[in-house]
Amino acid sequence: MRVLIQRVRSASVSVYGERIGSIGNGALLFVGFTHRDCEKAVTELASKTVNLRIFPDEQGRLQHSLIDVGGEILAVPQFTLYASTNRGRRPDFTHALAPDQASDLFDKFVFALDRVANRPIATGKFGTDMKVNLENDGPFTVMLAREPTD
């Protein structure tokens, strides 16, 4: 499982021209799943995401989490986080989890985020072409990963 975190001043996601989710100050999360990902990974990365200290204090040190600053969260499913570009010129997505299974894990991730952060989570829509708008803060981007184990 991979979560690409972008610290933002604002972000929104639209489907077919209709805005379906938006946030102010907080984090935009792009979320991808691979084979053998499980609920344990979902729970662990949800907790890590909201508790990761990605916001600066008065001295500019990264000391505050999403919870600390009351940050909002927009979670967007993105299977392309598991693209392989090792061969040829076309990305290969065979490492991405099948859509039906990934959709289920995405829903569980959003539920876990909501539970840990104790606030509503804005989301993109699984399996659709989305338009994402954001105003980066920094920019500051971090990749969290929990690779599956056998």
N, CA, C and O of each residue as an XYZ file, in Angstrom:
600
protein
N       0.849     -1.174      0.000
C       0.000      0.000      0.000
C       0.892      1.233      0.000
O       1.907      1.293      0.694
N       0.489      2.203     -0.788
C       1.232      3.454     -0.871
C       0.283      4.634     -0.694
O      -0.827      4.657     -1.225
N       0.761      5.611      0.069
C       0.010      6.846      0.266
C       0.957      8.001     -0.035
O       1.938      8.208      0.680
N       0.664      8.746     -1.084
C       1.428      9.933     -1.423
C       0.727     11.113     -0.755
O      -0.414     11.437     -1.082
N       1.423     11.749      0.183
C       0.839     12.844      0.960
C       1.370     14.164      0.424
O       2.580     14.359      0.317
N       0.458     15.066      0.088
C       0.847     16.418     -0.294
C       0.201     17.385      0.688
O      -1.018     17.401      0.852
N       1.036     18.189      1.337
C       0.513     19.215      2.235
C      -0.057     20.329      1.360
O       0.618     20.824      0.457
N      -1.299     20.717      1.632
C      -1.981     21.687      0.777
C      -2.636     22.799      1.594
O      -2.966     22.636      2.769
N      -2.808     23.921      0.926
C      -3.616     25.010      1.491
C      -5.079     24.800      1.118
O      -5.987     25.215      1.839
N      -5.288     24.144     -0.027
C      -6.640     23.775     -0.455
C      -6.522     22.715     -1.541
O      -5.503     22.615     -2.224
N      -7.579     21.928     -1.688
C      -7.621     20.911     -2.743
C      -9.070     20.540     -3.001
O      -9.920     20.626     -2.114
N      -9.337     20.125     -4.234
C     -10.680     19.659     -4.578
C     -10.575     18.599     -5.665
O      -9.582     18.508     -6.386
N     -11.631     17.802     -5.756
C     -11.701     16.771     -6.783
C     -13.076     16.845     -7.433
O     -14.095     16.992     -6.758
N     -13.083     16.740     -8.765
C     -14.323     16.801     -9.534
C     -14.432     15.588    -10.440
O     -13.431     15.055    -10.920
N     -15.665     15.166    -10.662
C     -15.976     14.079    -11.581
C     -17.049     14.587    -12.534
O     -18.098     15.057    -12.092
N     -16.799     14.498    -13.832
C     -17.735     14.967    -14.859
C     -18.165     16.411    -14.603
O     -19.334     16.758    -14.776
N     -17.214     17.249    -14.192
C     -17.485     18.662    -13.983
C     -18.136     19.012    -12.661
O     -18.354     20.190    -12.380
N     -18.451     18.025    -11.846
C     -19.094     18.276    -10.549
C     -18.087     18.058     -9.425
O     -17.466     17.000     -9.323
N     -17.940     19.079     -8.585
C     -17.034     18.956     -7.443
C     -17.651     17.989     -6.435
O     -18.774     18.188     -5.973
N     -16.894     16.932     -6.101
C     -17.419     15.931     -5.168
C     -16.695     15.944     -3.829
O     -17.143     15.307     -2.876
N     -15.592     16.655     -3.749
C     -14.865     16.749     -2.490
C     -13.933     17.937     -2.500
O     -13.317     18.238     -3.522
N     -13.824     18.618     -1.364
C     -12.892     19.738     -1.271
C     -12.476     19.939      0.179
O     -13.210     19.606      1.110
N     -11.277     20.493      0.344
C     -10.751     20.770      1.673
C     -10.020     22.106      1.664
O      -9.668     22.640      0.612
N      -9.803     22.625      2.862
C      -8.930     23.778      3.052
C      -7.562     23.272      3.461
O      -7.062     22.298      2.899
N      -6.958     23.924      4.432
C      -5.628     23.556      4.917
C      -5.607     22.103      5.389
O      -6.447     21.691      6.189
N      -4.644     21.336      4.892
C      -4.554     19.937      5.309
C      -3.686     19.119      4.387
O      -2.593     19.538      4.007
N      -4.186     17.932      4.023
C      -3.394     17.012      3.208
C      -4.249     16.359      2.131
O      -5.372     15.918      2.376
N      -3.682     16.314      0.941
C      -4.249     15.570     -0.177
C      -3.514     14.242     -0.219
O      -2.286     14.206     -0.299
N      -4.264     13.158     -0.165
C      -3.686     11.816     -0.146
C      -4.032     11.088     -1.432
O      -5.208     10.937     -1.765
N      -3.019     10.637     -2.157
C      -3.227      9.743     -3.285
C      -2.917      8.344     -2.768
O      -1.846      8.109     -2.208
N      -3.854      7.415     -2.954
C      -3.775      6.111     -2.299
C      -3.803      4.992     -3.335
O      -4.689      4.945     -4.189
N      -2.819      4.086     -3.251
C      -2.758      2.950     -4.162
C      -2.540      1.647     -3.416
O      -1.938      1.622     -2.342
N      -3.035      0.571     -3.998
C      -2.954     -0.754     -3.374
C      -2.341     -1.753     -4.341
O      -2.460     -1.622     -5.559
N      -1.684     -2.751     -3.773
C      -1.095     -3.821     -4.559
C      -1.570     -5.166     -4.015
O      -2.260     -5.231     -2.997
N      -1.193     -6.225     -4.704
C      -1.563     -7.579     -4.309
C      -1.050     -7.865     -2.906
O       0.032     -7.411     -2.535
N      -1.802     -8.596     -2.146
C      -1.473     -8.998     -0.781
C      -1.591     -7.868      0.239
O      -1.260     -8.077      1.406
N      -2.053     -6.671     -0.158
C      -2.350     -5.646      0.843
C      -3.525     -6.131      1.676
O      -4.377     -6.875      1.191
N      -3.566     -5.710      2.924
C      -4.586     -6.213      3.839
C      -5.077     -5.091      4.745
O      -4.558     -3.975      4.715
N      -6.094     -5.410      5.557
C      -6.666     -4.419      6.464
C      -5.651     -3.917      7.479
O      -5.731     -2.768      7.913
N      -4.704     -4.755      7.863
C      -3.680     -4.327      8.814
C      -2.874     -3.164      8.234
O      -2.596     -2.192      8.937
N      -2.502     -3.259      6.972
C      -1.769     -2.174      6.309
C      -2.615     -0.910      6.269
O      -2.115      0.190      6.508
N      -3.895     -1.071      5.966
C      -4.820      0.057      5.901
C      -4.867      0.784      7.240
O      -4.746      2.008      7.291
N      -5.041      0.035      8.316
C      -5.128      0.619      9.653
C      -3.825      1.301     10.048
O      -3.833      2.416     10.569
N      -2.707      0.627      9.798
C      -1.404      1.191     10.167
C      -1.102      2.479      9.403
O      -0.643      3.458      9.992
N      -1.356      2.480      8.102
C      -1.042      3.676      7.327
C      -2.028      4.809      7.581
O      -1.657      5.976      7.461
N      -3.262      4.498      7.926
C      -4.211      5.556      8.300
C      -3.718      6.270      9.551
O      -3.715      7.500      9.611
N      -3.305      5.503     10.540
C      -2.795      6.091     11.779
C      -1.512      6.881     11.528
O      -1.355      7.993     12.032
N      -0.609      6.312     10.757
C       0.657      6.989     10.452
C       0.396      8.291      9.700
O       1.039      9.305      9.970
N      -0.540      8.266      8.763
C      -0.847      9.436      7.949
C      -1.310     10.613      8.800
O      -0.796     11.721      8.649
N      -2.257     10.394      9.677
C      -2.807     11.513     10.448
C      -1.895     11.946     11.586
O      -2.031     13.060     12.091
N      -0.967     11.086     12.001
C      -0.056     11.426     13.098
C       1.330     11.862     12.636
O       2.144     12.299     13.450
N       1.609     11.748     11.333
C       2.907     12.141     10.800
C       3.074     13.658     10.944
O       2.182     14.426     10.584
N       4.206     14.071     11.465
C       4.440     15.501     11.710
C       4.951     16.159     10.425
O       6.148     16.158     10.139
N       4.014     16.716      9.666
C       4.338     17.318      8.373
C       4.092     18.823      8.344
O       4.281     19.466      7.312
N       3.670     19.384      9.476
C       3.408     20.819      9.553
C       4.437     21.478     10.468
O       4.758     20.947     11.532
N       4.954     22.636     10.053
C       6.017     23.281     10.824
C       5.501     24.022     12.058
O       4.358     24.477     12.113
N       6.396     24.123     13.047
C       6.114     24.974     14.203
C       6.601     26.389     13.876
O       6.946     26.678     12.729
N       6.631     27.263     14.874
C       7.032     28.656     14.657
C       8.481     28.782     14.184
O       8.832     29.761     13.525
N       9.322     27.805     14.513
C      10.721     27.831     14.087
C      10.942     27.107     12.754
O      12.075     27.008     12.282
N       9.880     26.612     12.160
C       9.992     25.934     10.879
C      10.301     24.451     10.965
O      10.472     23.797      9.936
N      10.377     23.906     12.180
C      10.623     22.465     12.345
C       9.311     21.706     12.165
O       8.249     22.185     12.565
N       9.390     20.539     11.570
C       8.195     19.712     11.364
C       7.813     19.078     12.697
O       8.355     18.042     13.083
N       6.880     19.709     13.388
C       6.504     19.279     14.734
C       5.026     18.959     14.885
O       4.626     18.409     15.911
N       4.190     19.289     13.882
C       2.745     19.151     14.051
C       2.141     18.199     13.014
O       2.540     18.177     11.849
N       1.181     17.426     13.475
C       0.472     16.471     12.615
C      -0.835     17.087     12.113
O      -1.207     18.194     12.502
N      -1.514     16.352     11.250
C      -2.845     16.769     10.802
C      -3.781     16.956     11.988
O      -4.565     17.905     12.022
N      -3.701     16.062     12.950
C      -4.548     16.168     14.137
C      -4.204     17.436     14.911
O      -5.098     18.167     15.337
N      -2.906     17.700     15.094
C      -2.466     18.867     15.864
C      -2.974     20.177     15.280
O      -3.389     21.070     16.018
N      -2.943     20.295     13.953
C      -3.315     21.561     13.306
C      -4.784     21.601     12.886
O      -5.235     22.596     12.318
N      -5.531     20.534     13.159
C      -6.929     20.484     12.733
C      -7.066     20.440     11.225
O      -8.042     20.940     10.665
N      -6.079     19.837     10.565
C      -6.063     19.795      9.108
C      -7.145     18.904      8.524
O      -7.576     17.926      9.135
N      -7.567     19.270      7.331
C      -8.573     18.489      6.613
C      -7.872     17.477      5.710
O      -6.687     17.608      5.407
N      -8.631     16.465      5.287
C      -8.061     15.382      4.483
C      -8.928     15.127      3.255
O     -10.148     14.996      3.351
N      -8.268     15.061      2.096
C      -8.908     14.633      0.852
C      -8.161     13.401      0.372
O      -6.976     13.481      0.048
N      -8.839     12.265      0.324
C      -8.239     10.996     -0.106
C      -8.722     10.664     -1.516
O      -9.923     10.647     -1.786
N      -7.774     10.400     -2.403
C      -8.082     10.121     -3.804
C      -7.446      8.788     -4.195
O      -6.233      8.628     -4.063
N      -8.243      7.829     -4.674
C      -7.659      6.557     -5.110
C      -6.826      6.759     -6.371
O      -7.231      7.478     -7.284
N      -5.652      6.115     -6.415
C      -4.784      6.272     -7.583
C      -3.957      5.012     -7.805
O      -2.893      4.836     -7.211
N      -4.464      4.145     -8.666
C      -3.775      2.883     -8.944
C      -2.425      3.102     -9.607
O      -1.563      2.225     -9.552
N      -2.225      4.261    -10.235
C      -0.973      4.505    -10.948
C       0.232      4.629    -10.019
O       1.365      4.686    -10.496
N       0.013      4.671     -8.709
C       1.140      4.657     -7.771
C       1.916      3.348     -7.871
O       3.061      3.262     -7.428
N       1.286      2.330     -8.458
C       1.959      1.045     -8.644
C       2.373      0.806    -10.092
O       2.475     -0.341    -10.528
N       2.607      1.872    -10.830
C       3.095      1.735    -12.202
C       4.543      1.262    -12.196
O       5.352      1.701    -11.379
N       4.848      0.367    -13.112
C       6.227     -0.048    -13.326
C       6.668      0.537    -14.661
O       5.989      0.384    -15.677
N       7.812      1.205    -14.641
C       8.334      1.803    -15.873
C       9.700      1.220    -16.222
O      10.500      1.850    -16.914
N       9.951      0.021    -15.739
C      11.254     -0.613    -15.948
C      11.498     -1.032    -17.390
O      12.642     -1.050    -17.846
N      10.437     -1.369    -18.107
C      10.599     -1.856    -19.479
C       9.744     -1.031    -20.423
O       8.597     -0.701    -20.124
N      10.312     -0.710    -21.545
C       9.571     -0.009    -22.586
C       9.226      1.421    -22.203
O       9.792      2.003    -21.277
N       8.267      1.966    -22.957
C       7.880      3.359    -22.754
C       6.446      3.512    -22.282
O       5.935      4.627    -22.180
N       5.802      2.399    -21.996
C       4.424      2.442    -21.511
C       4.401      1.890    -20.088
O       4.924      0.802    -19.846
N       3.801      2.625    -19.133
C       3.722      2.109    -17.766
C       2.936      0.803    -17.713
O       1.961      0.613    -18.440
N       3.378     -0.078    -16.847
C       2.726     -1.369    -16.628
C       2.080     -1.336    -15.246
O       2.730     -0.979    -14.264
N       0.810     -1.704    -15.169
C       0.068     -1.610    -13.912
C      -0.271     -2.969    -13.314
O      -1.206     -3.077    -12.521
N       0.473     -4.003    -13.682
C       0.153     -5.343    -13.176
C       0.362     -5.462    -11.670
O      -0.167     -6.384    -11.049
N       1.119     -4.554    -11.076
C       1.322     -4.606     -9.626
C       0.183     -3.939     -8.858
O       0.095     -4.081     -7.639
N      -0.690     -3.211     -9.560
C      -1.839     -2.577     -8.910
C      -2.903     -3.633     -8.621
O      -3.112     -4.556     -9.409
N      -3.562     -3.483     -7.496
C      -4.612     -4.415     -7.092
C      -5.826     -4.267     -8.001
O      -6.107     -3.171     -8.484
N      -6.549     -5.359     -8.237
C      -7.763     -5.338     -9.055
C      -8.748     -4.308     -8.494
O      -8.844     -4.146     -7.278
N      -9.478     -3.612     -9.370
C     -10.347     -2.522     -8.933
C     -11.355     -2.879     -7.840
O     -11.541     -2.102     -6.904
N     -12.007     -4.038     -7.940
C     -13.016     -4.372     -6.926
C     -12.390     -4.536     -5.542
O     -12.963     -4.091     -4.547
N     -11.233     -5.164     -5.474
C     -10.547     -5.347     -4.189
C      -9.957     -4.030     -3.698
O     -10.020     -3.726     -2.507
N      -9.388     -3.252     -4.605
C      -8.796     -1.970     -4.224
C      -9.866     -1.003     -3.728
O      -9.629     -0.245     -2.786
N     -11.030     -1.024     -4.350
C     -12.128     -0.159     -3.918
C     -12.536     -0.474     -2.485
O     -12.789      0.431     -1.690
N     -12.598     -1.751     -2.162
C     -12.946     -2.171     -0.801
C     -11.894     -1.692      0.202
O     -12.243     -1.183      1.268
N     -10.615     -1.851     -0.131
C      -9.552     -1.396      0.770
C      -9.532      0.126      0.885
O      -9.243      0.664      1.954
N      -9.836      0.820     -0.206
C      -9.894      2.281     -0.148
C     -10.990      2.726      0.819
O     -10.770      3.617      1.640
N     -12.157      2.114      0.725
C     -13.251      2.444      1.651
C     -12.839      2.188      3.096
O     -13.160      2.980      3.982
N     -12.140      1.101      3.334
C     -11.674      0.784      4.692
C     -10.620      1.790      5.156
O     -10.581      2.150      6.332
N      -9.770      2.242      4.238
C      -8.769      3.249      4.575
C      -9.452      4.558      4.974
O      -9.077      5.175      5.972
N     -10.441      4.978      4.206
C     -11.169      6.214      4.518
C     -11.867      6.089      5.870
O     -11.848      7.027      6.666
N     -12.481      4.942      6.133
C     -13.127      4.711      7.427
C     -12.106      4.799      8.558
O     -12.378      5.404      9.595
N     -10.929      4.196      8.363
C      -9.878      4.231      9.385
C      -9.362      5.652      9.591
O      -9.111      6.055     10.726
N      -9.201      6.417      8.514
C      -8.793      7.816      8.641
C      -9.805      8.592      9.466
O      -9.440      9.340     10.374
N     -11.074      8.409      9.146
C     -12.156      9.094      9.853
C     -12.126      8.758     11.341
O     -12.287      9.634     12.191
N     -11.920      7.500     11.637
C     -11.903      7.042     13.029
C     -10.708      7.621     13.791
O     -10.857      8.075     14.925
N      -9.530      7.606     13.173
C      -8.321      8.085     13.848
C      -8.304      9.615     13.930
O      -7.955     10.174     14.969
N      -8.677     10.288     12.847
C      -8.639     11.751     12.815
C      -9.845     12.374     13.503
O      -9.812     13.542     13.889
N     -10.904     11.595     13.656
C     -12.145     12.061     14.282
C     -12.727     13.270     13.541
O     -13.143     14.259     14.145
N     -12.739     13.151     12.216
C     -13.344     14.193     11.390
C     -13.720     13.588     10.043
O     -13.157     12.569      9.643
N     -14.668     14.205      9.341
C     -15.048     13.674      8.026
C     -13.886     13.756      7.035
O     -13.053     14.660      7.102
N     -13.851     12.803      6.128
C     -12.804     12.729      5.115
C     -13.440     12.954      3.745
O     -14.366     12.240      3.360
N     -12.942     13.948      3.013
C     -13.400     14.160      1.640
C     -12.707     13.118      0.759
O     -11.560     12.750      1.010
N     -13.407     12.648     -0.268
C     -12.830     11.600     -1.112
C     -13.096     11.839     -2.591
O     -14.028     12.538     -2.987
N     -12.232     11.224     -3.382
C     -12.479     11.098     -4.798
C     -13.390      9.897     -5.010
O     -13.830      9.264     -4.051
N     -13.671      9.590     -6.272
C     -14.565      8.478     -6.589
C     -13.773      7.392     -7.303
O     -13.134      7.639     -8.325
N     -13.827      6.211     -6.758
C     -13.057      5.092     -7.283
C     -13.532      4.723     -8.686
O     -14.732      4.674     -8.953
N     -12.576      4.463     -9.578
C     -12.890      3.961    -10.911
C     -13.402      4.998    -11.890
O     -13.968      4.641    -12.924
N     -13.216      6.278    -11.587
C     -13.663      7.314    -12.515
C     -12.492      8.221    -12.877
O     -11.468      8.247    -12.196
N     -12.671      8.956    -13.960
C     -11.685      9.954    -14.354
C     -11.941     11.196    -13.511
O     -13.004     11.809    -13.606
N     -10.976     11.563    -12.694
C     -11.144     12.690    -11.774
C     -10.234     13.835    -12.181
O      -9.165     13.630    -12.755
N     -10.676     15.026    -11.875
C      -9.854     16.226    -12.023
C      -9.556     16.717    -10.614
O     -10.467     17.016     -9.842
N      -8.270     16.796    -10.287
C      -7.848     17.209     -8.953
C      -7.168     18.571     -9.055
O      -6.239     18.758     -9.840
N      -7.639     19.504     -8.259
C      -7.025     20.826     -8.166
C      -6.456     20.992     -6.772
O      -7.069     20.582     -5.786
N      -5.263     21.605     -6.696
C      -4.677     21.804     -5.383
C      -3.775     23.015     -5.371
O      -3.225     23.424     -6.393
N      -3.638     23.577     -4.180
C      -2.642     24.606     -3.929
C      -1.677     24.012     -2.928
O      -1.997     23.876     -1.747
N      -0.490     23.657     -3.405
C       0.520     23.054     -2.534
C       0.953     24.034     -1.461
O       0.954     25.248     -1.665
N       1.318     23.488     -0.322
C       1.888     24.264      0.774
C       3.315     23.787      0.947
O       3.554     22.728      1.528
N       4.251     24.549      0.453
C       5.660     24.174      0.542
C       6.368     24.393     -0.790
O       6.994     25.437     -0.974
N       6.292     23.471     -1.701
C       5.569     22.195     -1.678
C       6.215     21.198     -0.715
O       7.418     21.225     -0.458
N       5.374     20.334     -0.206
C       5.811     19.299      0.724
C       5.093     18.013      0.346
O       3.870     17.924      0.456
N       5.850     17.017     -0.098
C       5.290     15.746     -0.546
C       6.079     14.600      0.069
O       7.310     14.594      0.044
N       5.355     13.628      0.622
C       5.977     12.467      1.260
C       5.254     11.210      0.793
O       4.029     11.199      0.671
N       6.018     10.149      0.532
C       5.426      8.861      0.184
C       5.515      7.932      1.385
O       6.602      7.669      1.899
N       4.361      7.435      1.831
C       4.322      6.379      2.840
C       4.081      5.073      2.108
O       3.270      5.015      1.184
N       4.772      4.039      2.514
C       4.589      2.735      1.878
C       4.662      1.647      2.925
O       5.467      1.697      3.856
N       3.819      0.685      2.750
C       3.886     -0.536      3.549
C       3.783     -1.673      2.554
O       2.698     -2.032      2.096
N       4.923     -2.223      2.238
C       4.952     -3.291      1.248
C       4.458     -4.578      1.893
O       4.825     -4.890      3.026
N       3.629     -5.323      1.174
C       3.072     -6.555      1.737
C       4.150     -7.590      2.025
O       5.174     -7.664      1.347
N       3.887     -8.375      3.041
C       4.792     -9.475      3.376
C       4.068    -10.786      3.151
O       2.839    -10.839      3.180
N       4.818    -11.825      2.931
C       4.201    -13.140      2.699
C       3.736    -13.771      3.984
O       3.196    -14.877      3.969
